[in-house]
Amino acid sequence: MRVAILGGGISGLTLAFYLQKAGVAYDLFEAGAAGGNIRSQHLDGYLLETGPNSLQLSPELEQLLTDLDLSADIQDTAAVSKNRYVLRGGKYRKLPGSPPALLASPFFSLGAKFNLLRELRRPAAAVDPLETLAHFFRRRFGAEIVDYALNPFISGIYAGDPEKLLVHQTFPKLAALEQTYGSVIRGLMKSGGTGGRRRIVSLRNGLQTLTDTLAAQLTHYHGNTPVAALRQPAPGTYQVQTAAGLQPETYDAVVLALPTYAAAPLLQPLFAEAARALAAVYYPPMTAIYTAYHRADVTHPLDGFGALHPKVEQPYAAGSIWTSSIFPDRVPAGQVLFTTFVGGAQYEAQARQSEAEQKSAVHAELSKFYGIRAVQPVWQYRYSWDKAIPQFDAHIVAAHAAVDALAGQGIYAAANWRAGVGVPDCIRQARVLAEKISALPG
């Protein structure tokens, strides 16, 4: 058994690492530097994450860090990170952290709270695989929960639109709770799903430490080696043609650890229908604006992880992470740093603006909501993704079906569009796939 892994992001690297531990022959081809969207930059005294800002410490992630001898590098977020804020009525209000706190908090109206209580008695609806998140939450919890809880969360975390993302693809466990218990809230209570949040962590020198360490462990990693074509010399076998002209090996399996828009052209000559399905997956544009101020110029206490913006509030940005509050050692002394997200599926127009327009608009919005007295920031930096996060809408269903059908021909997928957009999801799926491939004959 010999495996070609196309793509050196977290999924491809993790898959290769566990195949190597299992003694399975592989080659990993990466067009650029290892890590995919996981990037950490040290600029002018700031440590910036130009990809995921922090990670939930899932069992699979914790085990991988242990396997890589990186446990001592784990950095927890500051205690204030348990507080999350949402813009409502032009002001930031703390989001309740638990169901009991929600009922006691003035964040939601009495009508919204009554709807939450009524959810316990609402019967389960018939399963609709194409039901959107907004429709699911609206019928179970009411419009206010959609506007001020679901919408900002989906926009800020998934760069998505809850009116288009599918509940069975994005939050399948919630949909299953409704069917099993007749109530999502009852299901959460009975299944223990209302427990505390998982630890949110980073690594002391940034998350890129994880992917750099993974790549350094691999004996058959080929960086800066774009794949030009995928060929099938005989049924059930494949060859990879690289731009570097490496002598082609013959592989029994190929793993697409690539975004769908990069995988589709490689599949097109051999599996045209699957290629079309993958090419249709939507990745909206997104920009991160990093903005620093002197602490004395910001009147808001910044006592939390950050703040999200509901679409109904008509904001410019989707929200901001308060980087200096959760990782105080990542900014110069006496400063605060905001990581503000512009764009996504609901804010495409803003994502297409010029750098100067985005920086100016972000400064203006931060000044308005945080009581910033400075005329200009101390420092600003922009990082943009033309194609950011894959959307789990109706198109993803066809993409999943297409790649699942290819498994019988030795083609697999390990990427965030298949596993889920979170890094822990990708690590979990890569480990499962490594075990599956290791058990194949040959």
C-alpha positions as CSV (number, residue, x, y, z in Angstrom):
1,M,0.0,0.0,0.0
2,R,1.4,3.4,-1.0
3,V,-0.6,6.6,-0.6
4,A,-0.3,10.0,-2.3
5,I,-1.4,12.9,-0.1
6,L,-2.1,16.1,-2.0
7,G,-1.9,19.1,0.3
8,G,0.1,20.0,3.3
9,G,-2.4,21.7,5.6
10,I,-3.3,20.4,9.0
11,S,-5.3,17.6,7.5
12,G,-2.6,16.3,5.1
13,L,0.1,16.7,7.7
14,T,-1.8,14.8,10.4
15,L,-2.8,12.1,8.0
16,A,0.9,11.6,6.9
17,F,2.1,11.6,10.5
18,Y,-0.2,8.8,11.6
19,L,0.3,6.8,8.4
20,Q,4.1,7.1,9.1
21,K,3.6,5.8,12.6
22,A,1.6,2.9,11.2
23,G,4.3,2.0,8.7
24,V,2.3,2.9,5.6
25,A,4.3,4.2,2.7
26,Y,3.2,7.7,1.5
27,D,4.3,10.9,-0.3
28,L,2.9,14.2,0.7
29,F,2.9,17.0,-1.9
30,E,2.5,20.6,-0.9
31,A,2.5,23.5,-3.4
32,G,3.9,26.0,-1.0
33,A,4.9,26.0,2.6
34,A,3.5,23.6,5.2
35,G,0.5,24.5,7.2
36,G,-2.2,25.6,4.8
37,N,-4.2,28.4,6.5
38,I,-2.4,28.1,9.8
39,R,0.0,31.0,9.8
40,S,1.7,32.9,12.7
41,Q,3.6,36.1,12.0
42,H,5.9,38.1,14.2
43,L,5.6,41.7,13.0
44,D,6.8,44.9,14.8
45,G,6.5,43.4,18.2
46,Y,3.1,41.8,17.6
47,L,2.4,38.0,17.3
48,L,-0.4,37.6,14.8
49,E,-2.4,34.6,13.8
50,T,-3.3,35.0,10.1
51,G,-5.5,31.9,10.3
52,P,-7.1,30.3,13.3
53,N,-6.6,32.5,16.3
54,S,-7.0,29.7,19.0
55,L,-8.2,26.1,19.2
56,Q,-10.5,24.1,21.3
57,L,-8.4,21.5,23.1
58,S,-10.2,18.3,21.8
59,P,-8.9,14.9,22.9
60,E,-7.5,14.4,19.4
61,L,-5.6,17.7,19.4
62,E,-4.3,17.0,22.9
63,Q,-3.0,13.6,21.8
64,L,-1.4,15.0,18.7
65,L,0.4,17.7,20.8
66,T,1.6,14.9,23.1
67,D,2.8,12.8,20.2
68,L,4.8,15.8,19.0
69,D,6.2,16.7,22.4
70,L,4.4,20.1,22.3
71,S,2.4,19.8,25.5
72,A,4.7,22.1,27.3
73,D,4.0,24.8,24.6
74,I,0.3,24.9,25.2
75,Q,-0.8,28.4,26.1
76,D,-4.2,28.9,27.7
77,T,-6.3,32.0,27.0
78,A,-6.6,34.5,29.9
79,A,-9.4,34.0,32.4
80,V,-11.5,36.9,30.8
81,S,-11.9,34.9,27.6
82,K,-14.9,33.1,29.1
83,N,-16.8,36.4,28.5
84,R,-18.3,36.9,25.0
85,Y,-20.0,40.0,23.8
86,V,-22.6,40.7,21.1
87,L,-23.6,44.1,19.7
88,R,-27.2,45.0,20.5
89,G,-28.8,48.4,20.2
90,G,-25.4,49.9,19.3
91,K,-23.7,48.7,22.5
92,Y,-21.8,45.6,23.5
93,R,-23.7,43.3,25.9
94,K,-22.3,40.2,27.5
95,L,-23.8,37.0,26.1
96,P,-25.1,34.7,28.8
97,G,-22.7,31.7,29.2
98,S,-25.3,29.1,30.2
99,P,-29.0,28.3,30.0
100,P,-29.7,29.4,33.7
101,A,-27.7,32.6,33.1
102,L,-29.6,33.2,29.9
103,L,-32.9,33.2,31.7
104,A,-31.7,35.6,34.3
105,S,-29.9,37.9,31.9
106,P,-31.5,41.0,30.4
107,F,-29.8,40.3,27.1
108,F,-32.9,38.6,25.6
109,S,-36.4,39.8,25.9
110,L,-39.1,38.1,27.9
111,G,-40.6,36.9,24.7
112,A,-37.4,35.2,23.6
113,K,-37.0,33.6,27.0
114,F,-40.6,32.3,26.8
115,N,-39.8,30.8,23.4
116,L,-36.8,29.0,24.9
117,L,-39.1,27.5,27.6
118,R,-41.7,26.5,25.0
119,E,-39.0,24.7,23.0
120,L,-39.1,22.0,25.6
121,R,-42.7,21.2,24.5
122,R,-42.3,21.7,20.7
123,P,-42.5,18.4,18.9
124,A,-39.8,17.3,16.5
125,A,-40.3,18.1,12.9
126,A,-39.8,15.6,10.0
127,V,-36.2,15.4,9.0
128,D,-35.3,17.7,6.1
129,P,-31.7,17.2,5.0
130,L,-31.8,20.7,3.3
131,E,-33.2,22.6,6.3
132,T,-31.1,25.7,6.9
133,L,-29.7,26.7,10.3
134,A,-31.9,29.8,10.4
135,H,-35.1,27.8,9.7
136,F,-34.2,25.2,12.3
137,F,-33.4,27.8,15.0
138,R,-36.4,30.0,14.1
139,R,-38.9,27.3,14.4
140,R,-37.5,25.9,17.6
141,F,-36.3,29.1,19.4
142,G,-37.8,32.1,17.6
143,A,-36.5,35.0,15.5
144,E,-34.7,36.9,18.3
145,I,-32.4,33.9,19.0
146,V,-31.6,33.7,15.3
147,D,-30.9,37.5,15.0
148,Y,-28.8,37.9,18.2
149,A,-27.3,34.5,18.9
150,L,-27.1,32.4,15.8
151,N,-26.5,35.0,13.2
152,P,-23.4,36.7,14.8
153,F,-22.0,33.3,15.8
154,I,-22.3,31.9,12.2
155,S,-21.0,35.1,10.7
156,G,-18.0,35.4,13.1
157,I,-16.9,31.8,13.3
158,Y,-18.0,30.3,9.9
159,A,-18.0,33.5,7.8
160,G,-21.4,32.2,6.8
161,D,-25.0,33.0,6.3
162,P,-27.4,31.0,8.5
163,E,-30.1,31.4,5.9
164,K,-28.0,29.2,3.6
165,L,-26.0,26.9,5.8
166,L,-27.6,23.5,6.5
167,V,-28.2,22.4,10.0
168,H,-27.6,18.7,9.2
169,Q,-24.2,19.6,7.8
170,T,-23.1,22.4,10.2
171,F,-24.6,21.2,13.5
172,P,-25.7,17.6,12.9
173,K,-25.6,16.8,16.7
174,L,-28.3,19.5,17.3
175,A,-30.5,18.1,14.6
176,A,-30.1,14.6,16.1
177,L,-31.0,15.8,19.6
178,E,-34.3,17.1,18.2
179,Q,-35.1,13.7,16.7
180,T,-34.0,11.7,19.7
181,Y,-35.4,13.8,22.5
182,G,-38.1,15.9,20.8
183,S,-36.4,19.0,22.2
184,V,-32.9,20.3,21.6
185,I,-32.7,21.8,25.2
186,R,-33.9,18.6,26.8
187,G,-31.5,16.6,24.6
188,L,-28.6,18.8,25.7
189,M,-29.5,18.4,29.4
190,K,-29.9,14.6,29.1
191,S,-26.7,14.1,27.0
192,G,-24.6,16.3,29.2
193,G,-24.1,18.8,26.3
194,T,-24.7,21.8,28.6
195,G,-21.4,21.4,30.3
196,G,-18.6,23.9,30.4
197,R,-16.6,25.0,27.4
198,R,-13.5,23.1,26.4
199,R,-10.2,24.8,27.1
200,I,-9.3,27.3,24.4
201,V,-5.6,27.3,23.7
202,S,-2.8,28.3,21.5
203,L,0.9,27.6,21.4
204,R,3.5,30.0,22.9
205,N,5.1,30.9,19.6
206,G,1.8,30.7,17.6
207,L,-0.2,27.9,16.1
208,Q,2.2,27.5,13.2
209,T,4.4,25.7,15.6
210,L,2.1,22.8,15.3
211,T,2.2,22.5,11.5
212,D,6.0,23.3,11.3
213,T,6.6,20.5,13.9
214,L,4.4,18.1,12.0
215,A,6.2,18.8,8.7
216,A,9.6,18.4,10.3
217,Q,8.6,14.9,11.5
218,L,7.7,13.6,8.1
219,T,10.2,11.5,6.0
220,H,8.3,11.8,2.7
221,Y,7.2,15.4,2.7
222,H,7.7,17.3,-0.5
223,G,7.2,21.1,0.0
224,N,7.1,23.7,-2.7
225,T,6.0,20.9,-5.1
226,P,2.8,21.7,-6.9
227,V,0.9,18.8,-8.4
228,A,0.2,19.4,-12.0
229,A,-2.0,16.4,-12.8
230,L,-3.3,13.1,-11.5
231,R,-3.1,10.1,-13.8
232,Q,-4.5,6.6,-13.7
233,P,-2.2,4.2,-15.5
234,A,-4.4,1.2,-14.6
235,P,-7.7,0.8,-12.8
236,G,-7.1,1.2,-9.0
237,T,-3.6,2.8,-9.4
238,Y,-2.6,6.4,-9.7
239,Q,0.4,8.6,-10.6
240,V,1.1,12.1,-9.5
241,Q,2.7,14.5,-12.0
242,T,4.4,17.4,-10.4
243,A,5.6,20.7,-11.8
244,A,9.1,19.8,-10.5
245,G,9.1,16.7,-12.8
246,L,9.7,14.2,-10.0
247,Q,9.9,10.5,-11.1
248,P,6.3,9.4,-10.8
249,E,5.6,6.7,-8.3
250,T,2.5,4.4,-8.5
251,Y,0.0,4.8,-5.7
252,D,-2.8,2.6,-4.5
253,A,-4.7,5.5,-2.9
254,V,-4.8,9.3,-3.3
255,V,-6.0,11.6,-0.6
256,L,-7.3,15.1,-1.5
257,A,-6.1,17.2,1.4
258,L,-6.9,20.3,-0.6
259,P,-9.6,23.0,-0.9
260,T,-12.3,21.9,-3.3
261,Y,-11.3,24.6,-5.8
262,A,-7.8,23.1,-5.9
263,A,-8.9,19.5,-6.0
264,A,-11.5,19.9,-8.8
265,P,-9.0,20.6,-11.7
266,L,-7.0,17.5,-10.7
267,L,-10.1,15.3,-10.7
268,Q,-11.6,16.7,-13.9
269,P,-9.8,14.5,-16.5
270,L,-10.6,11.3,-14.6
271,F,-13.8,12.0,-12.7
272,A,-15.6,15.0,-14.4
273,E,-18.9,14.7,-12.4
274,A,-17.1,14.7,-9.1
275,A,-14.9,17.6,-10.2
276,R,-18.0,19.7,-11.0
277,A,-19.5,19.0,-7.6
278,L,-16.3,20.1,-5.8
279,A,-15.9,23.2,-7.9
280,A,-19.4,24.4,-6.9
281,V,-18.5,24.6,-3.2
282,Y,-18.5,28.3,-2.1
283,Y,-15.7,30.0,-0.2
284,P,-16.5,33.6,0.6
285,P,-13.7,36.3,0.7
286,M,-12.6,37.5,4.2
287,T,-10.1,40.0,5.5
288,A,-8.6,40.4,8.9
289,I,-7.6,43.9,10.0
290,Y,-5.2,44.0,13.0
291,T,-5.5,47.3,14.8
292,A,-3.5,48.5,17.8
293,Y,-4.1,51.5,20.2
294,H,-2.5,52.8,23.4
295,R,-4.5,51.3,26.2
296,A,-5.2,54.7,27.7
297,D,-7.0,55.7,24.5
298,V,-9.6,52.9,24.8
299,T,-12.4,53.4,27.3
300,H,-14.0,49.9,27.0
301,P,-12.7,47.4,29.6
302,L,-12.1,44.7,27.0
303,D,-12.9,42.1,29.6
304,G,-13.6,39.2,27.3
305,F,-12.7,37.1,24.2
306,G,-14.2,39.6,21.8
307,A,-17.4,40.8,20.3
308,L,-19.6,39.6,17.4
309,H,-21.9,41.8,15.3
310,P,-25.4,40.6,14.3
311,K,-26.4,41.5,10.7
312,V,-29.6,43.2,12.0
313,E,-27.4,45.8,13.6
314,Q,-26.0,46.8,10.2
315,P,-22.3,46.8,11.1
316,Y,-19.3,47.1,8.9
317,A,-17.4,44.2,10.3
318,A,-18.5,40.7,11.5
319,G,-16.8,41.4,14.8
320,S,-13.4,41.5,16.6
321,I,-11.3,39.3,18.8
322,W,-9.7,41.2,21.6
323,T,-6.2,39.6,21.0
324,S,-4.5,41.6,23.8
325,S,-7.1,40.5,26.3
326,I,-6.8,36.8,25.7
327,F,-3.0,36.7,25.0
328,P,-1.5,39.8,26.7
329,D,2.1,38.8,25.9
330,R,1.4,39.1,22.1
331,V,1.4,42.9,22.0
332,P,3.9,45.6,23.1
333,A,3.4,46.8,26.7
334,G,0.7,49.5,27.1
335,Q,-1.2,48.6,23.9
336,V,-4.3,46.7,23.0
337,L,-4.8,44.8,19.8
338,F,-8.1,44.1,17.9
339,T,-8.3,41.4,15.2
340,T,-11.3,42.5,13.2
341,F,-13.0,40.3,10.5
342,V,-14.3,42.0,7.4
343,G,-16.3,40.0,4.8
344,G,-17.7,36.6,4.7
345,A,-20.9,35.4,3.0
346,Q,-23.0,38.3,4.5
347,Y,-20.5,41.1,3.9
348,E,-18.9,40.4,0.5
349,A,-19.0,44.0,-0.6
350,Q,-16.8,45.0,2.3
351,A,-14.3,42.2,1.6
352,R,-13.8,43.5,-1.9
353,Q,-12.9,47.1,-0.8
354,S,-9.3,48.4,-1.0
355,E,-6.9,48.1,1.9
356,A,-7.1,51.8,2.7
357,E,-11.0,51.7,2.8
358,Q,-11.1,48.7,5.0
359,K,-8.5,50.0,7.5
360,S,-10.3,53.4,7.7
361,A,-13.7,51.8,8.1
362,V,-12.5,49.4,10.8
363,H,-10.9,52.3,12.8
364,A,-14.1,54.3,12.6
365,E,-16.2,51.4,13.8
366,L,-13.8,50.5,16.6
367,S,-13.7,54.1,17.7
368,K,-17.5,54.3,17.8
369,F,-18.2,51.1,19.8
370,Y,-15.2,51.0,22.1
371,G,-14.9,54.7,23.0
372,I,-11.5,55.2,21.4
373,R,-10.1,58.7,21.7
374,A,-7.2,58.3,19.3
375,V,-7.4,60.0,15.9
376,Q,-5.4,57.2,14.3
377,P,-4.3,53.7,15.4
378,V,-0.8,53.1,16.7
379,W,-0.5,50.3,14.1
380,Q,-2.6,48.5,11.5
381,Y,-2.1,45.5,9.3
382,R,-4.3,43.6,6.8
383,Y,-4.3,40.0,5.8
384,S,-6.9,38.7,3.3
385,W,-8.3,35.5,1.9
386,D,-9.9,35.5,-1.5
387,K,-11.4,32.2,-0.6
388,A,-11.7,31.8,3.1
389,I,-14.0,29.1,4.7
390,P,-16.0,26.5,2.8
391,Q,-19.7,26.9,3.3
392,F,-21.8,23.9,4.4
393,D,-24.7,24.8,2.2
394,A,-26.6,22.8,-0.4
395,H,-23.5,22.5,-2.6
396,I,-21.5,20.7,0.1
397,V,-24.0,17.8,0.1
398,A,-23.1,17.0,-3.5
399,A,-19.4,17.4,-2.9
400,H,-19.5,15.0,0.0
401,A,-21.5,12.5,-2.0
402,A,-19.1,12.7,-4.9
403,V,-16.0,12.1,-2.9
404,D,-17.6,9.3,-0.9
405,A,-18.4,7.6,-4.1
406,L,-14.8,7.8,-5.2
407,A,-13.6,5.9,-2.1
408,G,-14.3,2.6,-3.9
409,Q,-11.7,3.7,-6.5
410,G,-9.0,4.7,-4.0
411,I,-9.7,8.4,-3.8
412,Y,-10.3,9.9,-0.4
413,A,-10.7,13.4,1.1
414,A,-9.2,14.9,4.2
415,A,-9.9,18.6,4.4
416,N,-12.0,21.1,6.3
417,W,-14.8,20.9,3.6
418,R,-15.2,17.2,4.5
419,A,-14.4,17.1,8.2
420,G,-15.7,20.4,9.4
421,V,-14.1,23.8,9.4
422,G,-12.4,23.6,12.8
423,V,-8.8,22.4,13.2
424,P,-9.8,19.8,15.8
425,D,-12.4,18.4,13.3
426,C,-9.7,18.1,10.7
427,I,-7.3,16.3,13.1
428,R,-10.0,13.9,14.1
429,Q,-11.0,13.1,10.5
430,A,-7.3,12.6,9.5
431,R,-6.7,10.1,12.3
432,V,-9.8,8.2,11.4
433,L,-8.8,8.1,7.7
434,A,-5.3,7.0,8.7
435,E,-6.7,4.1,10.6
436,K,-9.0,3.2,7.7
437,I,-6.1,3.3,5.1
438,S,-3.8,1.4,7.4
439,A,-6.3,-1.5,7.6
440,L,-6.7,-1.8,3.8
441,P,-5.1,-4.8,2.1
442,G,-1.9,-4.3,0.1
